[in-house]
Amino acid sequence: VLVIGNKNYSSWSMRAWLVMSAFGIPFEEVRIALGQADTAARIASYSAAGKVPVLIANNMAIWDSLAICEFLAEQFSSRNLWPADVGARAHARSICAEMHASFASIRHDMPMNIRADLREQARSSGAQADIGRICEIWEDCLTRYGAHAYLFGEFCIADAYFAPIVMRLRSYGVTLAPALQAYAERLIAHPAVAAWIATALTETDTVAWHEARSGS
């Protein structure tokens, strides 16, 4: 069972959901609308951490998106959720850890809102610096490994981890270099990402942005 928040807003939920969907891992989805009177109580019934996503598996709760991805990679090792090459795998883990722990400005100033057109919103210097670092990561990965469509050749956890960033860049109208824009468009077209976006566009919940950051 994967417990998630709104697909329009919950970037951390998106990461775990994409990994499970893209790699054909069967699961039941439980969606908890954020910013509601009962949100905290409903999430707390699955995890004391009070954040989504939460994976319920083998009679235990796993309540952090990166921990969920590592657990899934162990349980479904034959599906290559991480790159097969040891060097590429270490690199992919490193950029996911950086995504997990850094980029506070872009998360604060440019929260994910798939339905919105936010192209006129000004960007802070911190958010612009974060975008620059993200572009640097993508350029490096695509140069080293991107012989096919994605950061390490085939779709992996790293692509799922940066998919919410692609959602932000699109909503806020960020201009990318041609190779990076092409990568973003390939990611948007991935069946799992496209399915998430399609559902996000049909949601009717409206959540204040500060309430949409309930994730890890």
TORPA-4810 file (N, C-alpha, C, O; in nm, 3 decimals):
<nodes>
NODE_1_0.085_-0.118_0.000_0.000_0.000_0.000_0.089_0.123_0.000_0.176_0.137_0.085_V
NODE_2_0.066_0.213_-0.096_0.142_0.338_-0.101_0.046_0.453_-0.067_-0.052_0.476_-0.137_L
NODE_3_0.078_0.524_0.040_-0.002_0.636_0.086_0.060_0.764_0.030_0.178_0.792_0.053_V
NODE_4_-0.020_0.840_-0.043_0.031_0.961_-0.109_-0.060_1.080_-0.080_-0.169_1.065_-0.026_I
NODE_5_-0.012_1.199_-0.117_-0.093_1.319_-0.110_-0.151_1.353_-0.247_-0.154_1.268_-0.337_G
NODE_6_-0.197_1.476_-0.262_-0.254_1.520_-0.389_-0.151_1.507_-0.501_-0.035_1.544_-0.483_N
NODE_7_-0.193_1.456_-0.615_-0.099_1.442_-0.726_-0.061_1.576_-0.787_0.045_1.589_-0.848_K
NODE_8_-0.145_1.675_-0.770_-0.110_1.807_-0.822_0.003_1.873_-0.744_0.081_1.949_-0.800_N
NODE_9_0.011_1.845_-0.616_0.101_1.918_-0.528_0.214_1.835_-0.466_0.322_1.887_-0.442_Y
NODE_10_0.190_1.708_-0.441_0.281_1.630_-0.356_0.399_1.573_-0.434_0.392_1.463_-0.489_S
NODE_11_0.507_1.650_-0.438_0.624_1.610_-0.516_0.692_1.485_-0.459_0.740_1.401_-0.534_S
NODE_12_0.696_1.473_-0.327_0.760_1.356_-0.267_0.678_1.231_-0.296_0.734_1.124_-0.322_W
NODE_13_0.547_1.242_-0.291_0.463_1.128_-0.326_0.487_1.085_-0.470_0.491_0.966_-0.501_S
NODE_14_0.503_1.183_-0.558_0.524_1.154_-0.700_0.645_1.065_-0.720_0.640_0.974_-0.803_M
NODE_15_0.752_1.089_-0.647_0.875_1.012_-0.666_0.852_0.863_-0.640_0.886_0.780_-0.724_R
NODE_16_0.797_0.830_-0.526_0.775_0.690_-0.492_0.673_0.626_-0.586_0.692_0.512_-0.629_A
NODE_17_0.567_0.698_-0.618_0.462_0.646_-0.706_0.518_0.616_-0.845_0.486_0.512_-0.903_W
NODE_18_0.601_0.705_-0.897_0.659_0.682_-1.029_0.746_0.558_-1.032_0.740_0.480_-1.127_L
NODE_19_0.826_0.538_-0.929_0.913_0.421_-0.926_0.829_0.294_-0.928_0.858_0.202_-1.004_V
NODE_20_0.726_0.289_-0.846_0.644_0.168_-0.841_0.569_0.146_-0.972_0.557_0.033_-1.020_M
NODE_21_0.518_0.253_-1.030_0.442_0.242_-1.154_0.531_0.209_-1.273_0.499_0.123_-1.355_S
NODE_22_0.644_0.278_-1.283_0.732_0.260_-1.399_0.790_0.120_-1.404_0.814_0.067_-1.512_A
NODE_23_0.813_0.060_-1.288_0.876_-0.072_-1.285_0.776_-0.185_-1.261_0.815_-0.298_-1.229_F
NODE_24_0.647_-0.155_-1.276_0.546_-0.260_-1.271_0.535_-0.328_-1.136_0.506_-0.448_-1.130_G
NODE_25_0.558_-0.254_-1.028_0.546_-0.311_-0.893_0.401_-0.292_-0.848_0.357_-0.178_-0.832_I
NODE_26_0.328_-0.398_-0.826_0.186_-0.382_-0.792_0.167_-0.320_-0.654_0.237_-0.354_-0.559_P
NODE_27_0.070_-0.229_-0.645_0.042_-0.167_-0.516_-0.099_-0.110_-0.516_-0.159_-0.084_-0.620_F
NODE_28_-0.148_-0.091_-0.394_-0.275_-0.021_-0.374_-0.244_0.123_-0.338_-0.162_0.147_-0.250_E
NODE_29_-0.307_0.216_-0.403_-0.285_0.358_-0.377_-0.388_0.410_-0.277_-0.509_0.390_-0.295_E
NODE_30_-0.341_0.475_-0.172_-0.427_0.546_-0.078_-0.392_0.693_-0.087_-0.280_0.732_-0.054_V
NODE_31_-0.485_0.775_-0.130_-0.460_0.917_-0.147_-0.523_0.995_-0.033_-0.642_0.981_-0.006_R
NODE_32_-0.443_1.078_0.033_-0.491_1.164_0.141_-0.477_1.309_0.095_-0.366_1.356_0.071_I
NODE_33_-0.588_1.378_0.084_-0.584_1.518_0.042_-0.515_1.602_0.148_-0.547_1.592_0.267_A
NODE_34_-0.420_1.683_0.106_-0.346_1.768_0.198_-0.426_1.893_0.232_-0.516_1.933_0.158_L
NODE_35_-0.393_1.952_0.346_-0.453_2.080_0.383_-0.597_2.072_0.429_-0.666_2.174_0.430_G
NODE_36_-0.644_1.953_0.466_-0.781_1.936_0.514_-0.783_1.920_0.666_-0.678_1.897_0.728_Q
NODE_37_-0.899_1.931_0.726_-0.909_1.923_0.872_-0.862_1.789_0.926_-0.810_1.781_1.037_A
NODE_38_-0.880_1.682_0.847_-0.845_1.549_0.894_-0.713_1.498_0.837_-0.678_1.382_0.858_D
NODE_39_-0.640_1.583_0.764_-0.518_1.536_0.696_-0.417_1.480_0.794_-0.368_1.368_0.775_T
NODE_40_-0.384_1.554_0.898_-0.281_1.511_0.992_-0.319_1.380_1.059_-0.234_1.291_1.074_A
NODE_41_-0.444_1.366_1.098_-0.488_1.244_1.165_-0.483_1.125_1.070_-0.445_1.014_1.110_A
NODE_42_-0.520_1.146_0.946_-0.519_1.035_0.850_-0.376_0.990_0.819_-0.349_0.870_0.812_R
NODE_43_-0.286_1.085_0.801_-0.147_1.047_0.776_-0.088_0.979_0.899_-0.015_0.880_0.886_I
NODE_44_-0.120_1.030_1.018_-0.067_0.972_1.141_-0.111_0.829_1.162_-0.044_0.753_1.233_A
NODE_45_-0.222_0.790_1.103_-0.267_0.652_1.117_-0.177_0.556_1.041_-0.181_0.435_1.064_S
NODE_46_-0.096_0.609_0.950_0.000_0.527_0.876_0.143_0.549_0.923_0.225_0.457_0.919_Y
NODE_47_0.175_0.670_0.967_0.312_0.701_1.007_0.314_0.812_1.110_0.248_0.915_1.094_S
NODE_48_0.392_0.790_1.216_0.405_0.893_1.320_0.483_1.014_1.270_0.477_1.121_1.331_A
NODE_49_0.556_1.000_1.160_0.631_1.112_1.105_0.538_1.220_1.050_0.577_1.336_1.038_A
NODE_50_0.417_1.181_1.016_0.318_1.279_0.972_0.338_1.331_0.832_0.288_1.439_0.799_G
NODE_51_0.409_1.257_0.747_0.434_1.301_0.611_0.407_1.188_0.513_0.409_1.071_0.549_K
NODE_52_0.383_1.226_0.389_0.369_1.130_0.280_0.487_1.147_0.186_0.546_1.255_0.180_V
NODE_53_0.523_1.042_0.113_0.457_0.911_0.103_0.494_0.819_0.219_0.592_0.839_0.290_P
NODE_54_0.410_0.716_0.233_0.436_0.606_0.326_0.408_0.477_0.251_0.303_0.462_0.188_V
NODE_55_0.500_0.384_0.257_0.479_0.252_0.199_0.455_0.153_0.311_0.535_0.141_0.404_L
NODE_56_0.344_0.081_0.302_0.313_-0.025_0.397_0.343_-0.157_0.327_0.276_-0.194_0.230_I
NODE_57_0.443_-0.229_0.377_0.485_-0.354_0.314_0.546_-0.445_0.420_0.615_-0.399_0.510_A
NODE_58_0.520_-0.573_0.407_0.576_-0.672_0.500_0.549_-0.634_0.645_0.636_-0.648_0.731_N
NODE_59_0.427_-0.587_0.670_0.384_-0.551_0.806_0.467_-0.440_0.868_0.482_-0.434_0.990_N
NODE_60_0.521_-0.352_0.785_0.595_-0.237_0.839_0.566_-0.115_0.755_0.521_-0.125_0.640_M
NODE_61_0.593_0.002_0.815_0.575_0.129_0.745_0.711_0.186_0.711_0.802_0.190_0.794_A
NODE_62_0.726_0.232_0.587_0.847_0.299_0.541_0.802_0.439_0.500_0.722_0.453_0.407_I
NODE_63_0.853_0.542_0.569_0.791_0.674_0.556_0.880_0.781_0.495_0.855_0.900_0.516_W
NODE_64_0.979_0.743_0.423_1.064_0.841_0.355_1.080_0.796_0.210_1.098_0.678_0.184_D
NODE_65_1.072_0.890_0.116_1.071_0.854_-0.025_1.199_0.782_-0.068_1.192_0.686_-0.145_S
NODE_66_1.314_0.827_-0.020_1.438_0.760_-0.059_1.449_0.623_0.005_1.497_0.528_-0.057_L
NODE_67_1.405_0.612_0.130_1.404_0.481_0.195_1.309_0.385_0.123_1.339_0.266_0.109_A
NODE_68_1.196_0.437_0.077_1.103_0.355_-0.001_1.170_0.304_-0.128_1.160_0.186_-0.161_I
NODE_69_1.239_0.394_-0.198_1.304_0.353_-0.323_1.414_0.251_-0.298_1.428_0.156_-0.376_C
NODE_70_1.491_0.268_-0.193_1.595_0.170_-0.162_1.535_0.035_-0.125_1.587_-0.069_-0.165_E
NODE_71_1.428_0.037_-0.050_1.359_-0.088_-0.014_1.309_-0.159_-0.140_1.327_-0.280_-0.154_F
NODE_72_1.248_-0.084_-0.230_1.196_-0.144_-0.353_1.310_-0.199_-0.439_1.296_-0.306_-0.499_L
NODE_73_1.422_-0.127_-0.444_1.537_-0.175_-0.522_1.589_-0.307_-0.467_1.633_-0.392_-0.543_A
NODE_74_1.585_-0.323_-0.336_1.628_-0.449_-0.274_1.528_-0.561_-0.302_1.566_-0.673_-0.335_E
NODE_75_1.401_-0.529_-0.288_1.297_-0.632_-0.303_1.279_-0.676_-0.448_1.239_-0.790_-0.474_Q
NODE_76_1.307_-0.587_-0.542_1.288_-0.616_-0.684_1.419_-0.594_-0.758_1.425_-0.519_-0.856_F
NODE_77_1.523_-0.659_-0.711_1.658_-0.635_-0.762_1.673_-0.667_-0.911_1.756_-0.608_-0.979_S
NODE_78_1.594_-0.760_-0.961_1.607_-0.799_-1.102_1.552_-0.693_-1.197_1.575_-0.701_-1.318_S
NODE_79_1.481_-0.594_-1.146_1.419_-0.494_-1.232_1.508_-0.371_-1.255_1.470_-0.280_-1.329_R
NODE_80_1.626_-0.368_-1.192_1.722_-0.260_-1.216_1.663_-0.121_-1.192_1.664_-0.035_-1.280_N
NODE_81_1.610_-0.102_-1.072_1.560_0.031_-1.036_1.674_0.133_-1.030_1.653_0.251_-1.059_L
NODE_82_1.794_0.086_-0.993_1.916_0.164_-1.004_1.993_0.116_-1.127_1.969_0.005_-1.174_W
NODE_83_2.085_0.196_-1.179_2.169_0.149_-1.292_2.247_0.024_-1.253_2.286_0.008_-1.137_P
NODE_84_2.269_-0.064_-1.350_2.340_-0.190_-1.322_2.488_-0.168_-1.296_2.548_-0.237_-1.214_A
NODE_85_2.548_-0.072_-1.365_2.691_-0.045_-1.348_2.717_0.015_-1.211_2.645_0.106_-1.168_D
NODE_86_2.819_-0.033_-1.141_2.843_0.011_-1.003_2.876_0.159_-0.995_2.830_0.227_-0.903_V
NODE_87_2.954_0.212_-1.091_2.985_0.353_-1.090_2.864_0.440_-1.117_2.841_0.540_-1.048_G
NODE_88_2.787_0.402_-1.217_2.665_0.476_-1.248_2.566_0.469_-1.132_2.498_0.566_-1.102_A
NODE_89_2.560_0.353_-1.068_2.468_0.337_-0.955_2.507_0.430_-0.840_2.421_0.493_-0.779_R
NODE_90_2.636_0.438_-0.811_2.682_0.529_-0.705_2.653_0.674_-0.741_2.614_0.754_-0.655_A
NODE_91_2.671_0.708_-0.868_2.642_0.844_-0.915_2.492_0.874_-0.901_2.454_0.981_-0.854_H
NODE_92_2.409_0.779_-0.942_2.263_0.799_-0.933_2.220_0.816_-0.789_2.135_0.901_-0.759_A
NODE_93_2.277_0.736_-0.699_2.243_0.751_-0.557_2.287_0.888_-0.504_2.218_0.949_-0.423_R
NODE_94_2.402_0.934_-0.551_2.453_1.063_-0.504_2.362_1.178_-0.545_2.334_1.266_-0.463_S
NODE_95_2.315_1.179_-0.669_2.231_1.291_-0.712_2.092_1.283_-0.649_2.027_1.385_-0.628_I
NODE_96_2.046_1.161_-0.620_1.918_1.149_-0.549_1.930_1.199_-0.406_1.841_1.266_-0.355_C
NODE_97_2.042_1.167_-0.342_2.064_1.216_-0.206_2.075_1.368_-0.205_2.024_1.433_-0.114_A
NODE_98_2.141_1.424_-0.308_2.149_1.570_-0.317_2.010_1.631_-0.338_1.977_1.733_-0.278_E
NODE_99_1.930_1.568_-0.424_1.795_1.616_-0.445_1.714_1.610_-0.317_1.635_1.700_-0.287_M
NODE_100_1.735_1.504_-0.241_1.660_1.481_-0.118_1.697_1.584_-0.011_1.611_1.629_0.065_H
NODE_101_1.825_1.621_-0.005_1.873_1.703_0.107_1.892_1.851_0.073_1.904_1.933_0.164_A
NODE_102_1.894_1.885_-0.053_1.930_2.022_-0.094_1.814_2.090_-0.167_1.699_2.045_-0.160_S
NODE_103_1.845_2.196_-0.237_1.750_2.270_-0.321_1.631_2.326_-0.243_1.517_2.322_-0.289_F
NODE_104_1.661_2.379_-0.124_1.555_2.433_-0.039_1.487_2.554_-0.102_1.367_2.574_-0.084_A
NODE_105_1.562_2.633_-0.176_1.503_2.755_-0.233_1.399_2.724_-0.339_1.291_2.782_-0.341_S
NODE_106_1.433_2.630_-0.430_1.335_2.599_-0.535_1.212_2.532_-0.475_1.100_2.552_-0.524_I
NODE_107_1.232_2.453_-0.370_1.115_2.390_-0.307_1.027_2.495_-0.239_0.905_2.488_-0.245_R
NODE_108_1.091_2.593_-0.174_1.015_2.694_-0.101_0.949_2.795_-0.196_0.833_2.830_-0.180_H
NODE_109_1.028_2.839_-0.294_0.981_2.948_-0.381_0.899_2.900_-0.501_0.820_2.976_-0.556_D
NODE_110_0.919_2.773_-0.540_0.852_2.723_-0.660_0.787_2.587_-0.630_0.824_2.487_-0.692_M
NODE_111_0.692_2.583_-0.537_0.629_2.455_-0.505_0.558_2.395_-0.625_0.512_2.467_-0.714_P
NODE_112_0.550_2.263_-0.627_0.489_2.196_-0.742_0.340_2.225_-0.748_0.268_2.211_-0.649_M
NODE_113_0.295_2.266_-0.864_0.154_2.290_-0.890_0.133_2.263_-1.039_0.143_2.353_-1.122_N
NODE_114_0.103_2.139_-1.072_0.100_2.094_-1.212_-0.007_2.168_-1.291_0.011_2.194_-1.410_I
NODE_115_-0.118_2.201_-1.228_-0.229_2.264_-1.300_-0.207_2.412_-1.329_-0.274_2.469_-1.416_R
NODE_116_-0.115_2.475_-1.258_-0.104_2.621_-1.263_-0.011_2.669_-1.375_0.082_2.599_-1.414_A
NODE_117_-0.038_2.788_-1.424_0.051_2.859_-1.514_0.114_2.972_-1.432_0.050_3.072_-1.401_D
NODE_118_0.241_2.953_-1.397_0.309_3.044_-1.306_0.427_3.114_-1.374_0.524_3.152_-1.309_L
NODE_119_0.417_3.129_-1.505_0.529_3.182_-1.583_0.562_3.326_-1.549_0.675_3.370_-1.573_R
NODE_120_0.468_3.401_-1.493_0.493_3.541_-1.462_0.552_3.560_-1.323_0.587_3.672_-1.286_E
NODE_121_0.563_3.454_-1.247_0.613_3.469_-1.110_0.765_3.488_-1.110_0.838_3.414_-1.177_Q
NODE_122_0.811_3.587_-1.035_0.955_3.614_-1.026_1.025_3.503_-0.947_0.966_3.442_-0.858_A
NODE_123_1.152_3.479_-0.982_1.231_3.377_-0.912_1.337_3.443_-0.825_1.399_3.541_-0.865_R
NODE_124_1.356_3.388_-0.707_1.459_3.439_-0.617_1.597_3.396_-0.668_1.609_3.305_-0.750_S
NODE_125_1.699_3.463_-0.618_1.836_3.427_-0.656_1.869_3.285_-0.609_1.943_3.212_-0.675_S
NODE_126_1.814_3.248_-0.494_1.837_3.112_-0.443_1.776_3.007_-0.533_1.840_2.905_-0.561_G
NODE_127_1.654_3.030_-0.578_1.588_2.936_-0.668_1.662_2.929_-0.801_1.676_2.821_-0.859_A
NODE_128_1.710_3.043_-0.849_1.785_3.043_-0.975_1.915_2.966_-0.961_1.956_2.896_-1.053_Q
NODE_129_1.980_2.979_-0.846_2.102_2.902_-0.822_2.073_2.753_-0.818_2.150_2.672_-0.870_A
NODE_130_1.961_2.715_-0.756_1.922_2.574_-0.753_1.898_2.522_-0.894_1.940_2.411_-0.928_D
NODE_131_1.830_2.601_-0.977_1.805_2.559_-1.115_1.938_2.539_-1.188_1.953_2.444_-1.265_I
NODE_132_2.032_2.629_-1.165_2.162_2.614_-1.228_2.231_2.485_-1.189_2.289_2.417_-1.274_G
NODE_133_2.226_2.451_-1.062_2.288_2.326_-1.016_2.216_2.205_-1.075_2.281_2.108_-1.113_R
NODE_134_2.085_2.208_-1.082_2.010_2.097_-1.139_2.047_2.079_-1.287_2.066_1.966_-1.333_I
NODE_135_2.058_2.189_-1.359_2.097_2.179_-1.500_2.237_2.120_-1.513_2.265_2.043_-1.604_C
NODE_136_2.325_2.156_-1.422_2.460_2.101_-1.422_2.458_1.950_-1.401_2.530_1.876_-1.468_E
NODE_137_2.375_1.904_-1.309_2.361_1.761_-1.283_2.310_1.689_-1.408_2.364_1.586_-1.448_I
NODE_138_2.207_1.744_-1.469_2.150_1.680_-1.588_2.250_1.675_-1.702_2.265_1.573_-1.769_W
NODE_139_2.317_1.786_-1.725_2.415_1.790_-1.834_2.524_1.684_-1.813_2.562_1.615_-1.907_E
NODE_140_2.572_1.672_-1.691_2.676_1.575_-1.659_2.627_1.433_-1.684_2.696_1.353_-1.747_D
NODE_141_2.509_1.402_-1.634_2.456_1.266_-1.648_2.427_1.232_-1.795_2.461_1.123_-1.842_C
NODE_142_2.366_1.324_-1.865_2.332_1.297_-2.005_2.457_1.282_-2.090_2.459_1.205_-2.186_L
NODE_143_2.561_1.355_-2.056_2.688_1.343_-2.129_2.754_1.209_-2.100_2.805_1.144_-2.191_T
NODE_144_2.754_1.169_-1.973_2.823_1.045_-1.934_2.745_0.919_-1.971_2.803_0.822_-2.020_R
NODE_145_2.615_0.921_-1.946_2.537_0.797_-1.953_2.418_0.801_-2.048_2.364_0.696_-2.083_Y
NODE_146_2.376_0.918_-2.090_2.248_0.931_-2.158_2.250_0.889_-2.303_2.208_0.965_-2.390_G
NODE_147_2.297_0.769_-2.330_2.299_0.720_-2.468_2.157_0.699_-2.520_2.135_0.694_-2.641_A
NODE_148_2.063_0.687_-2.428_1.923_0.668_-2.468_1.843_0.792_-2.426_1.878_0.904_-2.462_H
NODE_149_1.737_0.772_-2.351_1.648_0.885_-2.323_1.671_0.952_-2.189_1.637_1.070_-2.173_A
NODE_150_1.728_0.881_-2.093_1.722_0.929_-1.955_1.860_0.952_-1.895_1.961_0.933_-1.963_Y
NODE_151_1.864_0.993_-1.769_1.989_1.038_-1.708_2.098_0.933_-1.710_2.216_0.965_-1.726_L
NODE_152_2.059_0.807_-1.694_2.157_0.698_-1.692_2.129_0.597_-1.803_2.158_0.478_-1.789_F
NODE_153_2.072_0.645_-1.911_2.040_0.559_-2.024_1.897_0.511_-2.018_1.813_0.554_-2.097_G
NODE_154_1.868_0.421_-1.924_1.732_0.372_-1.903_1.669_0.444_-1.783_1.739_0.490_-1.693_E
NODE_155_1.537_0.453_-1.784_1.466_0.517_-1.673_1.503_0.446_-1.543_1.503_0.324_-1.536_F
NODE_156_1.534_0.526_-1.440_1.567_0.468_-1.309_1.516_0.560_-1.199_1.449_0.660_-1.226_C
NODE_157_1.549_0.527_-1.075_1.505_0.606_-0.961_1.546_0.752_-0.976_1.471_0.842_-0.938_I
NODE_158_1.664_0.777_-1.031_1.712_0.915_-1.046_1.616_0.998_-1.131_1.591_1.114_-1.098_A
NODE_159_1.564_0.942_-1.237_1.468_1.016_-1.321_1.339_1.044_-1.244_1.283_1.153_-1.254_D
NODE_160_1.293_0.946_-1.168_1.174_0.968_-1.086_1.199_1.077_-0.984_1.108_1.155_-0.952_A
NODE_161_1.320_1.084_-0.933_1.353_1.184_-0.832_1.353_1.326_-0.889_1.321_1.421_-0.818_Y
NODE_162_1.388_1.340_-1.015_1.391_1.474_-1.075_1.263_1.507_-1.150_1.249_1.620_-1.199_F
NODE_163_1.169_1.414_-1.161_1.044_1.442_-1.233_0.966_1.559_-1.172_0.915_1.642_-1.247_A
NODE_164_0.955_1.570_-1.038_0.884_1.687_-0.985_0.952_1.820_-1.017_0.886_1.923_-1.026_P
NODE_165_1.084_1.817_-1.034_1.154_1.938_-1.076_1.112_1.976_-1.218_1.093_2.094_-1.248_I
NODE_166_1.099_1.876_-1.304_1.052_1.903_-1.440_0.912_1.965_-1.436_0.883_2.056_-1.514_V
NODE_167_0.826_1.917_-1.346_0.693_1.976_-1.332_0.703_2.123_-1.294_0.632_2.208_-1.349_M
NODE_168_0.792_2.154_-1.200_0.809_2.293_-1.158_0.862_2.380_-1.273_0.809_2.488_-1.300_R
NODE_169_0.964_2.332_-1.340_1.023_2.412_-1.447_0.921_2.442_-1.556_0.921_2.550_-1.614_L
NODE_170_0.835_2.344_-1.583_0.731_2.366_-1.685_0.629_2.468_-1.637_0.594_2.560_-1.711_R
NODE_171_0.580_2.453_-1.514_0.478_2.544_-1.463_0.528_2.687_-1.454_0.454_2.782_-1.479_S
NODE_172_0.656_2.703_-1.416_0.712_2.837_-1.396_0.780_2.891_-1.522_0.839_3.000_-1.518_Y
NODE_173_0.773_2.817_-1.632_0.822_2.868_-1.759_0.972_2.889_-1.764_1.020_2.986_-1.823_G
NODE_174_1.048_2.798_-1.702_1.193_2.810_-1.702_1.248_2.764_-1.837_1.215_2.655_-1.884_V
NODE_175_1.331_2.847_-1.898_1.393_2.814_-2.026_1.515_2.727_-2.003_1.602_2.761_-1.922_T
NODE_176_1.522_2.617_-2.074_1.634_2.524_-2.062_1.711_2.517_-2.192_1.659_2.548_-2.299_L
NODE_177_1.837_2.475_-2.182_1.916_2.448_-2.302_1.848_2.337_-2.382_1.780_2.253_-2.322_A
NODE_178_1.863_2.335_-2.514_1.790_2.238_-2.597_1.802_2.092_-2.551_1.701_2.021_-2.548_P
NODE_179_1.921_2.047_-2.516_1.937_1.907_-2.474_1.863_1.879_-2.344_1.808_1.770_-2.327_A
NODE_180_1.861_1.976_-2.254_1.791_1.957_-2.126_1.639_1.967_-2.146_1.564_1.895_-2.081_L
NODE_181_1.596_2.055_-2.234_1.453_2.062_-2.265_1.405_1.932_-2.328_1.296_1.885_-2.299_Q
NODE_182_1.488_1.875_-2.414_1.452_1.748_-2.477_1.441_1.638_-2.371_1.351_1.554_-2.378_A
NODE_183_1.532_1.637_-2.274_1.523_1.539_-2.165_1.394_1.560_-2.086_1.322_1.465_-2.057_Y
NODE_184_1.364_1.686_-2.052_1.242_1.715_-1.977_1.119_1.666_-2.053_1.027_1.611_-1.993_A
NODE_185_1.116_1.686_-2.182_1.001_1.643_-2.262_0.991_1.491_-2.269_0.881_1.435_-2.269_E
NODE_186_1.105_1.423_-2.275_1.102_1.276_-2.273_1.049_1.226_-2.140_0.974_1.129_-2.135_R
NODE_187_1.088_1.293_-2.033_1.040_1.251_-1.901_0.891_1.274_-1.888_0.819_1.190_-1.834_L
NODE_188_0.843_1.388_-1.935_0.699_1.417_-1.931_0.620_1.313_-2.011_0.508_1.278_-1.974_I
NODE_189_0.679_1.263_-2.119_0.611_1.165_-2.205_0.619_1.023_-2.153_0.549_0.935_-2.203_A
NODE_190_0.703_0.998_-2.053_0.711_0.862_-1.999_0.573_0.820_-1.950_0.504_0.901_-1.887_H
NODE_191_0.530_0.696_-1.977_0.393_0.656_-1.942_0.355_0.679_-1.796_0.244_0.722_-1.767_P
NODE_192_0.447_0.651_-1.703_0.415_0.669_-1.562_0.399_0.817_-1.528_0.308_0.854_-1.454_A
NODE_193_0.488_0.900_-1.581_0.478_1.044_-1.556_0.352_1.100_-1.619_0.281_1.180_-1.558_V
NODE_194_0.323_1.058_-1.742_0.203_1.106_-1.810_0.077_1.066_-1.733_-0.019_1.144_-1.727_A
NODE_195_0.076_0.947_-1.675_-0.041_0.902_-1.598_-0.058_0.987_-1.473_-0.171_1.022_-1.437_A
NODE_196_0.053_1.019_-1.405_0.045_1.103_-1.286_-0.009_1.242_-1.322_-0.098_1.294_-1.254_W
NODE_197_0.043_1.301_-1.430_-0.002_1.432_-1.472_-0.150_1.431_-1.506_-0.224_1.522_-1.468_I
NODE_198_-0.194_1.328_-1.578_-0.334_1.320_-1.620_-0.428_1.322_-1.500_-0.532_1.387_-1.503_A
NODE_199_-0.391_1.250_-1.394_-0.475_1.249_-1.275_-0.467_1.383_-1.202_-0.569_1.433_-1.154_T
NODE_200_-0.347_1.440_-1.194_-0.331_1.570_-1.128_-0.421_1.675_-1.191_-0.477_1.760_-1.121_A
NODE_201_-0.436_1.670_-1.322_-0.517_1.769_-1.393_-0.666_1.754_-1.364_-0.743_1.848_-1.387_L
NODE_202_-0.707_1.637_-1.314_-0.849_1.616_-1.287_-0.885_1.639_-1.140_-1.003_1.643_-1.105_T
NODE_203_-0.785_1.656_-1.054_-0.814_1.678_-0.912_-0.880_1.815_-0.893_-0.853_1.910_-0.966_E
NODE_204_-0.967_1.822_-0.795_-1.037_1.948_-0.769_-0.994_2.011_-0.637_-1.036_2.122_-0.605_T
NODE_205_-0.910_1.942_-0.560_-0.865_1.997_-0.433_-0.780_2.121_-0.455_-0.697_2.124_-0.545_D
NODE_206_-0.800_2.221_-0.373_-0.715_2.340_-0.374_-0.645_2.346_-0.240_-0.710_2.349_-0.135_T
NODE_207_-0.512_2.350_-0.243_-0.433_2.345_-0.121_-0.341_2.465_-0.117_-0.276_2.496_-0.217_V
NODE_208_-0.334_2.533_-0.003_-0.237_2.641_0.012_-0.097_2.584_-0.004_-0.070_2.475_0.045_A
NODE_209_-0.009_2.656_-0.070_0.122_2.601_-0.104_0.199_2.556_0.019_0.269_2.455_0.014_W
NODE_210_0.187_2.631_0.130_0.264_2.590_0.250_0.212_2.459_0.305_0.284_2.388_0.375_H
NODE_211_0.087_2.424_0.274_0.030_2.298_0.320_0.064_2.183_0.226_0.046_2.066_0.262_E
NODE_212_0.113_2.214_0.108_0.143_2.110_0.009_0.280_2.050_0.029_0.318_1.958_-0.043_A
NODE_213_0.356_2.099_0.126_0.492_2.052_0.144_0.501_1.940_0.246_0.606_1.921_0.308_R
NODE_214_0.394_1.866_0.264_0.393_1.758_0.362_0.450_1.632_0.298_0.376_1.545_0.253_S
NODE_215_0.583_1.623_0.294_0.644_1.507_0.230_0.788_1.491_0.268_0.851_1.579_0.326_G
NODE_216_0.839_1.373_0.233_0.980_1.345_0.261_1.030_1.239_0.165_1.147_1.201_0.171_S
</nodes>
